[in-house]
Structure formats: C-alpha cells, structure tokens
C-alpha cells in the first residue's frame, strides 16, 4: 500500500488527449477537486482521498506532450521514470519503473470518474490492483 500512497498523485495525473483523435474539453478529462480512490488487491482494499488542484488538472488537460511531461515530473518525485506511454481515446496505457519495481497501467477516464488496473512486478512476482476513482466535489 505504501507504493499506492506515494503514486496517487501520479495516477491522478494520467488523463490525456489521444493522438489523432478530436481534442477533448478539459471537463471531459479530469476536473480539479477532491477525489476518492478505491483500490482493491488480492490482499484487501484501501480507500483514500486526495485534492487534485488546478495545477494538476491543467497538467493533465493539456496536449499529449505537456501531459507526458507533467506525468514524468510527478513520477520523478517518487524516483520513478515513465517508459512506454500510449493514449487511445480516453484510455491511457503506460509503464513506469521505480527501482526494482515496475508498473504497467491501463486506465480509462470519464471527467469525474476513472477506473484502472495496475500490474506491479517486483522480484519476479506480479500483483494486480484495481483502482476506481470519483470526484467528490471541491477540495476542502
């Protein structure tokens, strides 16, 4: 769970415009505000809330290049690097490396909600985490 707590800012930043598809309005990607993240693994579940501020929302609602740049900057705070990065419509697929830990993510965004499956691999063992998120309202 420590990994999930340190990467939530990054996960909330992964809402991007698809290459070659019509631009989405910012409200269709991610809206700033308080979000609840519900995470489920084989060992249990965990929920947390996070304020997604204007800077984070602006970072993800920009162009693909600026969104990737924002994601890379956010990942670097956790000593992680972005590997592959693909956007198809509202679905974002990426890989990220954090030392010996690797993460593969596929997430779909709907403006005020999202769902993702993260596959985390370390020491040759993989585990899956399902993440469902929704905007609760303005940040407190």
Secondary structure, DSSP 8 states (H G I E B T S, - for coil): -HHHHHHHHHHHT-----TTS----HHHHB-SEEEEEEEEETTEEEEEEEEE-HHHHHHHSS-HHHHHHHHHHHHHTTT-EEEEEEEETTEEEEEEEETTEEEEEEEEE-BSEEEEEEEEEETTEEEEEEEEEEEEES--
